[in-house]
């Protein structure tokens, strides 16, 4: 919506545009950075030539620009990396915002036309600038910006040449210079003052600078691009002949936007974009943030612009990679093993594994391909690791895939989500071009949009608040290669570039027949898309075989002898039960509802019925049967599998051992302790439990030479070495030395954080290093609780506390601690130590006590039978996961040793 008026107090030609973006080797990035033409930041980036001028805008009453006391998102920042050598050089050409209209005639298509434009009323005087240091203090007293001379840019050529720092660039401008006193992010604010900078005038006094430059460089002239950024740039399109902000002024700026996950884009608005004054911002959510990106991204009618707060940095040049961290090249996704679980007619559980958080698409298609039936499913905000989607078995038309039909599945891992919503841009003939420049360079990426829910508003062509152009198209599934998403008199359904006019709507003075009028039109995109594929049939299969005992011609699995022999299929991805069945009295079994396309899936024998979807509870517990050969692996295709047979080995001679476990503090028997028995090769061969008298018993084949270790939650383990000679005649051996369990207690202090930060402070590292020592020395698990102070919203503090919990988790992992040894949680501003009392908020010292992480030892960490899934030779069992943490090594060198002959 553009409103024209001759009233100087109401010159609101309104055209608010905002851009948002959510998430190569370093050598290539550096080369690309070095190839950037020129070394200045400002007009050179946003005004591609002298005929298309974009200026810096300060419009306080419109919340546009980096004005005095503006929101954080509006601030313009510059970064100082080395304050000893680097300086900030700057120059402007401030003009009063246009008032009054001037008419001009021109010929187009052999027809005389008139257009109106604003002529600048002249230079703005008494413009001041403040520079704030990274610590929030005022770095320099108010600076009066000149209207000529040093610090003033007279021409376009001077602006693109940049600052003449040491009088070596005669074509450049003479800059003002600021000498910093610390490293970090500084920011600047502008305002008009009539009292020497002590206060600002009315917020309705607007200014803009057609030419501007903000450059970080050394005093010898070495310049650093990619140091200047803002989360919400305030800009204006200007007629370069008059410095007026005209309706027909073209803008074609280029920006570099960096998502929170370090993906960097170059965004260029093509010729035919006429925005007047506009903003550029970057967030993650789309048009509005209601928590559902699939809905929040849809273009909509808006009489006023959405706020687009909480932005990410947008740079005038490629960000300096020595200061700002780019994403590393991502890793490709994969499907689980197997990728699909479920039987006809569904539902089916589709499982895929990501190497980084991202947005995902699942493409489900017939084989041979039938594109009209392909089902595309969007899954935003997927997590790193295993992800699952419950598919109903239907195609794009809602029909169930036929039984036994071959289906191809593709997972698309989309990384670096960006949104580009444009508010009230009546005409955008050339669309937008977007390139991904980091971590991999990809020109002309694909963008998506959904303009189908836009509606006509009103019926009066002369009412600038109306829009009669109707809806656009839904291009959310397949998207278009940029430059694209252009519009003019309608939504450009054929996607021509430039977008064609409708009944010469681009030549009249009417806004209601322009597609972008009083609308927020959004595009979204990803810089990186990685793929993986698999296949399935809409069916399940069976796995069949027999369980027998070596050297026995007839085996009866009955209630009286070796009852409940169960054959259990294990999921190799999650190590949980997929299917189980009891072998009949002849040992024959048939596992039903088994998935196809599985590779090396373990099948184990157990003594108990299992629960599908849970860890297996045990293996065979018969002392006269060896635990060899109780596991096999099987790979499946589209047909049932046969002859997966097991031959159990009877034990020729076994011996029983008996021992006792006591509480070290009380010397009383310790019930329900878990006893692990290892052989000489440190392979786990038995697991036992102590009874109510602290006694444990176990039986195994002789001879024995190994170790015994006892565990209990919240107690330190004990162990001993035991050797039993094969010549011993006794069938039962009593271990003469008790094993003792000592209560484990550890006090771990709190750590604290700076305001609005999650970085680990140096004082916190001492506490965390102590925690690392405990976790490495003792088999314990710790829970991490992270909090914020009482300031800020619940949503913001919840996210910040999770960042703090993650920072602690990352510190532990970097110091060799497994993620299985801790749980990290963020609780926002819940559980405050100091709260507001009688309307008085906590002091800063009390708020520091609130900003903390606490630690709690929650249990002793030890292996349990639920993880036992693999049989080794020599009557030796081991665990598929985490076993390396418990192999007995030098710890036994100092333990009691007994030899029984």
N, C-alpha and C positions, 0 to 999 in steps of 0.2 A: 504494500500500500504506500503510495507516494501522495503526500498532501502538500499542495502548493498554496501559499498565501503571501500577500504583500505586507502582512503585519510582522514587523521585525521581531516582536516578542513571541511569535508562534511560527517560526520558519522550520517546521518539523517535516522535511522531506524524508520520510521514514523508509529505510531499506536496511533492515537488520539481517546480517548473515553470520551464521556461526558454523564452524567446522569442528567435528569431534572425532577422536580416534581412540579406541580403547587400548594393548598388549603388544657369506663371502669370507672369506678368511680375513684376518686382521690386516694382512698385507694388501689385499685388494681394496679394503676400506681405506687404508692409508693412501694408496695410490689414487683412489677416487677423490679423496679429500684434497690431495695436493693438486689435482687437475682442475679444481674449482677456479673459474676465472675471476680475477680481481680479489682485493682484500679490503673490503669495507662492508658495513652492514647497515642497511636502511633502504634508501631510494633504489640502489642498484638491484636489490632483491625484489622489491614490490612493484617497480615501474620498469617494464622490460625495454621501453623506448620512450623517446621524448613526447610521443603522441598519446601514450597511455600512462597517466600519472596517478599514483595512489599515494596519499599523504597520511601522516600521523594525525589522529583526531583526538581531541580532548573535549568531550561533551558530558559534563558531570551530571546534568539532570536526566540524561538518557542512560546513565551508568555505562558510558562508553569512554574508554581510554584510561590511561594511568594518571588520573587526577588526584588532587590532594585528599588524603585519607580514603582512597578508593578501596574496594574489596581486594583481598589478596590475589584473586584470580586476574584482576586488571593490571597488576603491577608489571612494569618492564624491568627485567633483571639483566645484570651483566656479571660475568664470573671472572674473578681474579685468582689465578693459580699461583703466581709468585709476586707478591706485593713489593718485593725489593726491586724488581725490574719492570713490571708491567704497569701501564697507565691506562686511563679511560679517556679517549678523545671523542669530542662530540660537536655537532653543529646543527642549526635548524634555520627555517625561514617561516616564522609564525605569521599567519594571516587570520583576520577575523572571519568567522563563519559567514558564508554568503547571505545577503539580504537584498530583496528587490530582484525583479526579473528583467532580462534583456531579451528582445526578440531578434532573431536572425533568419533570413530566408536561405533556402538551398534548393537545388534541382535534383530530383531522383526519379528515374523511370519517366523522363520527359514531363514531370509534373512539378509545379512549384509548391514547396512545403515551407512551413515555418516551424521553428523549434525555439524553445525557451531555455535559457540557462541563467544561472546565477553568476553575477560578477562579484568578485571579492571587493568588499568595501575598503580594503587597505590593510596595511600591516598591523598586526596586533602588538601593542606595547605593554610594558609592565608585566611581561610573562616571566615567572620565576620557576626554578627547578630545585627540588630537594634531592639529596643523595643520602640514602640510608645504608648503614653498614650491615654486615651479616648478623651482628648481634642485636639489631633493631634500633641502635642509637643513630642519631643524626651525625653523618660523617662530615658534613660541611654546612656552613650557614647558608641561608637561601641565596641562590645564584640568580641574578638578573640576566636574562638572556638577551643579547643585543639584537637590534633590528638592522645592523650593518656592521662591517668590520670583522674582527676576529670572532669566531663562533657563529658567523652568519654564512649561509650557503646561498650564493647569488644565482646559480643556474643549474640546470640538469647535468651538464657536463662536469661541473665541480662536484656534484653529489655522487656521481658514479665513479669519479676518480678517487674520491675519498680524502682523508685528511692529509694535508701537506705538513708532516710532522717536523721534519728537519730542513725545510725549505728545499727539498729535492724533487718535489712534484709541483711544478709550476701550474699545472692544470687543476690541481686540487684546491680545496678550501683551507683557510687558516683556522684550525680548531681551537676550542677551549680544551683544557686538560685538567683531569682530577688525579691526584696522587693518593692511592689507597694506603692504609696502614695495617691491613690484615688480609688474609686470603678468605675466599668464600663468595657467596651470592649477595651482591649489592642490588638495590633497586632504586628507581627514580620516580618522582611524581611531579606533575606540572600544575600551575595555577596562575591566575591573574590576581595581582595585588596592587592596591593604591596606597599602601602604607609601608612600603619598603620591604614587603614580604612577610610582615607579621601576621597577616590574615588574608583570606581569599575573598574575592568579590562574589556576586551572585552565581549560583550554579547554572543559571541560564545564559551566562556568557560563554560562548563556545569558540574554540580556536582550532586551527589545524595547520600543519606544516607540510606544504607540498614536497619540500626537499628536507630530508633528515639523514643523519648519519650517527651511528653509535659504534665505535670501534675500540677494541682492546688491543693494545700494542705496546712495544717497548719504546723508550725515548730515542732509540736509534732507528726506529721505523719498522721493526719486525712486527707484522700484524697477525692477529689470531682470529680467524673466522669461527663461527659456531659457538660464540660465547654469549650471545644476546638472545633472550627468549621471554615470552610472556604466555600465560595460560589463556589470555583473552585479549588479543590485539584489537585496539580501536583504530579504525582506518576510514578513509573517505576517498571516493573517486572524484578526480578533479579535471576540469578543462585546463590543459597546460597553457592555453593562450591567455586566459583571463584569471586563472587561479580560482574560478568559480566552481562550486559543486553542482554541476549540471545534471539534468535528468538523463541525457544521452552520453555522458562521459563513460568511456570504456575503462574497465579495470582488468588487468591480467597478471595479478601477483603470483609469485611462487613462494611456498613455505616448506619447511621441513618439520614434520611432526613426529615425536617419539612417544610410543606407547609405554605403559608401565613395565612391560616385559622386554623393552629394549629394541623393538622393531621400529625402523625409521622409514618414513615415507617422504617423497617429494611430491607436492600437490600444486598443480598449476591450473588456474582458471583461464579457460580459452577465450579468445576474442569473441565479443558478443555478450559479455557479462557486464551489466550496467547497474551497479548496486547503490550508488550515492554513498551514504555513510553506512558502514557495516562493521561487524565484529568477526574475529576468527578465534575459535576456542576448540579445545579437545577434551572429551570425556569418554566414558566407556559404554554408556547406556542407550544412546539413540536420541530421540526427541525429548522424552521425559524419563525420569527414573522412578518407576513404580515397582521395580523388582522383577519384571518379566520382560526380558529383552525381546522375545519374539513378538510381543505386542508394542513395547515402547519404541521400537524402531520404525513403525509404520508412519508414513507421512500423514499430516492432519491439517484441518482448518484451524487457524489461530488468529484472533483479532489483535492480540499482543504477543510479543516474542516470549518464548520460554526463557528461563534464566540461564541454563547451561552452566551451573556452578561446578566447583570441584574439578577444575581442568588439569590437564597435563601440559608439559612445556611444548611450545611451538617456536621454532627457530627461524631466523631470516636466512641462514645458511646451514649447510650440513653440520650437525653438532660436533664439537671438538671431541674426538674419541679419547683424547688424553684426560678429559675431564668427566665426560658422560659415558656411562657403560652401555655399549651396544649388546644386543642379544648374540649369543653364540649360535652357530648353525645347529638347528634342531635335528633330532633323530627321528627316523621313520616309525610309524605305528606298526602294530602286528595284531593278529587275532589270537585268542586264547587257544589252548589245545585241549579239546576241540573248540572250534570257533562258535558252534551252535549246539545247544542242548535242547531237546524237546522232540515230541512225536506228533505225527499227523492227528488232527488238523491244526494243532497248535494249542496254546501259545508256545513260542520258541524263545529261549534266552540266548541273545546274541552277545558275545563277549569279545572285547577288544582291549588292547593294552597300549597306552600312550606313554611317551617318554617325557612329556611336559604338559602342564595344564593348557587347555585350548578349547575351541569350539569344534564340534564334530558333525559330520553328515554320514548317514548310512544310506547307501544305494543298494536296493534289493531288486534284482532283475532276473527275468526268465532266461534260460539257456536252451535254444538259441535266443538271441536278444530280441526283445519286443519293447521298444522304447516307450510306447504308449502305456504299457502296463507297469513300467518301472516305478518303484516306490522310493521316494526320497524323504528321509526322516532327519530333521535337524535336532541336534542335542547340544545346546549351549552349555558353557562352563563345565566341561568334562575335567575330571581330575587326572593327575599323574598316576599311572599304574593301571590296574584292572578296572574297566568300566563295563556295565551290562545294560542291555536294553531288552525289555520284554515285548517281542513282536507278536502281533495277533495272527500272523500267517497270511495276511491279505495283501493284494497288490494295489496299484494306484486306483483301480476301479472298485475296490472293496470286495473283490472276489478272492476266495481262499485258493492258494496254490494247490494244484492237484497232487495227490499222493504219489510219491516216488519221482516227482518232477525235479530236474536238476536246477538249482538256484545259485546264482553268483551273488556274492555280497562284497561290497567295497566300503571301506571306512576311509573317509577323507578327514585328515587332521589339519584344521584351519588355525593358523597361528597369527597373532597380532591383530585382533579385531579392531577395526576403525569405523567410525560413523561420521558422516559429513552432512549435517542438517543445514539447510539454507532457508532462512526466514525472509519472507516478503520480497523475494527477488522476482519481480514480475516477468522478466525475460532472461533466459540463460541460453542463448542460441548455440554456443559452442560447447556446452557441457564442461566437464572437468576431466583432466588427465592426471592419473596417479601412478607413480613408480615406487616400487619398493627398493630402497638402497642399502638396507642392512637388516639382517645379517647376510642376505644374498641379494644380488642386484637383479631385479625383474622389471622391465619397462612395460608400461601399459597393462597394469593388472586388471582383473575382472572386478566389476562392482555390481551390487544388487540393490533393488529398491522395490517398494510396494506403494504406489500412488493410487491404488484401486479404491481405497476407502475415502478419498477426497470427494466432497459433494459441492454442488452449486449452492451458493448462499445469496439470497435476495433475488431481485429481478430488475434492478435499476442500473443500467450501464453507467450512469453519471455518478453513482454512489461509489466512492473509492473503498468503502467497506464491504462491497458485494463482490462476488466472483461467480461468473456465469459459465465457466469453461468446463464444468463437470469433472468426472474422475479421470485418472490416468491408468496406467497398466500395472499389473503385478508381475514384476520381473525378479521375484525373490528366489526362484529355484535355479535358474540357469544364468542370470546375469548377463553383462555385456562387457566387452573389452573397452577400456578407456582410450581416447576421450569418448564419453557417453553421458547419458542422463541429461540431455538437453531438452529445453522446452521453450515454447513461444506462445502461440494463441491456443494451444491445447497441450496435452501431455506427450505429444510427439510419438504416437503409437508405433510408427514405422522406424523410429530412432534414426532419423536423418540428421546429419551434421553438415551445415548448421540447421537447427530446427526451423521449419518453414512457418511463415506467418499464416494466420487465418483471417481473411477479409481485411488485410493490411492493419492488423491490430498493433503492429510495432511502429506504425507511422502516426497513429492518432494520439490524443491526449487522454485516453481512457485507460484506467487500470482494471476495471471489472472484466475486461475481455482478455486479460493476460493471465496465463495459467498459474504463475507463482504468486499472484496477489493475495495478501492476507493468508498465507499458507506457510507451513514449515515442511519443506520437502527434503527428505533424508535419503542418503545413499550409505550403504555399508560395504565392507570389504575386508579381506585378509591379505597380508603380504606374502604368506607362505602357505602352500597346500601340499601335504604329503599323503600318499595313498598306500593302502594294503588291501589285498583281496583274498577270498577263500570261497569255498563252495559247500553246498549241502544238498541233500535230498529231503523232500518233505516226508520223512519217515524215520523210523528207528530200526535197529537190528538186534539180534540176540547173539550172545557169546556162550559156547557150549563146550563141555569137557567132562572129565572124570577125575575124582580124587581116589588114590589107592595107596597102599603101604607096601614098600619093597619087601620081596621074599615071602609075601602072604598071598595065597591064591584067592582067598575069599575074605572080604572085609565087610563087616556089618557096622554101619554108623547108626547105632540104636541108642535108646535111653539108658541102657546099662553099660555100654562100652563106647567111649568117644562120642558122646552125644553132641548135637548142635555143631556140626562142621559147616561153617558158612563161607561162601565164596563171595568176595566183595570187590567191586570195581572202584578204583580211586581216580579222582580227577587230577591229572598231572599239573594243572594250573593252580588249583586252590588246595590240593591235598585233602579234599573232602570226599565223602562217599557219593558216588553216582548211582550205584545199583548194588543189590546184594540178594542172595538166595541161599537157602539151606540145601546141602547135598542130600539126596535120598539115601536109603539104606544100602544101596550098591555104590554110593559115591558119585552118582551121575548128577550133574547140575546144568541149568540153563538160565543164564542172566538175561532178563528181558529189558526192553526200553533202553538199550545202550546207544549212545550217540555214534554217528558215522564221522568219518574223516578225522579220527583221533590217532595220534602218533605216540607209541610207547606208553600206553596207559597201564599203570600197575594194577594187577589183580592179586589180592592177598587172601589167605585163609585165616578166619577168625573163629573164636569159640562162642561168640554171642551175635545175636541179631544187631544190625547197625541201623542208624538213622540217616536217611538220604539228606545231603546238604550239611552234614556235620563231620567232624574228624572221626576216623575209625577208633573204636574204644580199646581194642586189644588185638593180640595175635593168639595162636594156639597156646593153651596153658596145660598141655598134657605132658607130664614129666617123662613118660616112656616113649614119647615121640620127639624126634629132633626138630628143631626149628629151622632146619635147612629146607630149601625147596618150597617154602610157603609163599613165595612171591614169584610172579612172572609178569612180563609186559606183553601187551597186544596192541597192534595197530589195526584200525578198521577202515573200511571203504564203504561201499553202498550195499554190500551183501552180508548176511550173517556169517559168523566165524565159528569154526568147529575145531575139536581136538586140542583145546587148551587144557592139557592134563597136568595133574600134580601127582608126584610120587613121594610120599612121606617116608622118612628114614627112622626106623625104630632105634632106640638107644640101647646099646648092649649092656652097659654097666654105669650106674649113676650113684652118686653119694649125696646125702643130705647134710647141710650145714645149718647150725643154729647159732644165733648171736643175740646180743641184747644192746639196746640203745637207751642211754640215760640223759636226763637233764643235767648239764654241767653245774648249774647253780644249786640245784636241790638234791642231786644224785638219785632222784626218783626215776622209775621207768618212764620212757617217752613213747606214748602210743601214737599210731597213725603216721609215723615217719616213713619216708620212702627210701628204700635201699637199692642202690645200683651196683651191679656186680660186673666187673670188666675182666677180660682175659689178658694174657701177657701182651697182646698186640693192641691193648686199649680199646677193644671192641666191646660194646655193651652186650652181655649175654643173658642177663636176668634182671628182673625188677621185682622187689618184694615190699611188703608193708609190715610194720610192727603191729602186734596185737595190743590189747589193753595192758599187758604186762611189759610192753616194750620189747617183746621177743619177735625176731623175724626168722623165717626158715626159707631155704632154697635148695634146689636139687639140680645137679648137672653131671655130665659125663666126666670121669676121671681120665688122666690126671688133671689137676688144676693148678695154674700159676697165674695169679692176677691180683686184682685190687677190689676193695669194697668201699663204697662211699655212701654216706647217709645225708639226706636233706629233709628240711621242714621249713615251711614259710616263716620268715622273720627270725631264723636261726642260722648261725654259721655252720657249714658242713664239717664233718669229720671223716677220716678215711684210714684204712690200714691195708697192708699187703699180706696176701695169704698164698701159701704154696702147699698143695696136697699131693703126696707121692702116689703113684699108681699101685704100689704094693700094699697100701693100707688095707686092712681086712675089715675095719669097722664100716658100717653103712651110714653112720651118723657121726658128724664131727661138731663139737662145741667150740666156738671161738673163745679163747680164754680172756681176751681183752675187750671190755665194753667200748662202744663208740659213744662219744659225747656230743650233744648239740648245745651250742652256746647262744643265748639270746643276742641278737644283733641290734644295737642302738647307735644311731649317728645323728648328730645335730648339724644341720646345714643352714647357714644364715641366709638372710634375704639379699637380693640385689636390687638396685634402684636405677631409674632411667631419668634422662633429661626430659623436659616438657615437650610433648608432641613428637618424641623420638623413640625409636626402638633399638638404637645402636647399643652394643655392649660396651659399657664404660670400663676404663682401666681398673677402677676399684672393684667392679663386679667380676673381672677376670680372675682375681685371686680366689673368690668364693667358688666360681665355676671350676677352676683348676682343682680345688679340693674335692669337689663333687666327682670330677673325672677320675681322680685317684681312688675314691671309694668304689665307683662303679667298675673300675678295672680290677680292683683287688677282691671285691666281695660279690657274690651272686645275688644281687638285689635289683629291684626295679624302683624307679622314682617317678612321682607325678609332679609336673611343673604347673603352677598356677600363676598366671600373669594378670595384672590389673592396671587400671588407669586412675587418674585423679578425678575429682568431681566435675571438672569443666568439660563442656562439649556435649553433643548429643549421644544417645545410647548407641545408635548405629555406628557413628564415627569411632566411639571408644571401643565398641566390640571389635571392629576391624583393627584398630590400633593395638589392642591387647593381644589379638591373634598374631600380629606382626612381632610383638615382643616375645610371645611364646615360641614362635618359629625361629626368632633370632637365637634364643637359648638352645633350641633343638639343633640348629645348624652348628652352633659352637661345639656342642657335645659330639656331633657326628664328625666334624673336622678334627676332633681330638681323639678319634678312634673308638667312640662309643656307638654300639649298634642301636638302631631305632627301636629294637625290641626291648631295650632296657629302660625306656622312659615313655611317658605320655605327656604331651604338652597341650594345655588348654588356655584360652583367653576368656576372662570374665568381665571385660569392659570396666565400668565403674561400679560394679556390684562389690559387696564386702569391703566398703571403705573403712579404713582405720579411723579417719577423721572426717566427719560430716558437717554440713552446715548446721549451726546451732543458734536458735533465736534470730534467724535471718542473717547471721554473720558467717560468711564463708570461711573455710579453713585458711590458715596462714600459708605462705609459700613453703615454709619448712614442713608444715603438716601435709601439704599437697605432695611434697617429695616423698613422705612416708607412704602416701597412697599409691604412688607410681612405683610398683615393685613386682618382683617375681618371688614366689615362695616354693619350697620343695618339701616333699613328703615321701618317705620310704613306704611304699604300699605293700610290698611282699618280697619274700625270698624267691629268686628265680631258679627253677629247676625243671628238668625235663619230666614229662609225664607220658603215660602209655598212649595217650591220644595221638602222639606224633610218630609212633612206631609203625613203619611201613615197609621196611626192607630187610631181607634175610641175607647174611653173608655165609661164606663157607666156614666150616669148623664150628657149628653151633653158635654162631655169632650174629647178633642183631645190631643194627645201628639205626640212627634217625636220619631221615632225608634232609631235615633242616636243623640248623643250630648245633649239630653234634660237635663241631670243632671247638665250641666253647667249653666242652665238658670232657674232652679226652684227657686222661690222667697223664701228667708228665712229671716234672721234677718235684711236684708236690708230694709224691709218694716216697721220695728219697729220705724224707725226715719222719715218716710215719712208722708206727710199730710194724714189725715183720715177723711172721710166724711160719714155720715149716713143720708139717705134720707128716710123719713117716709110719 
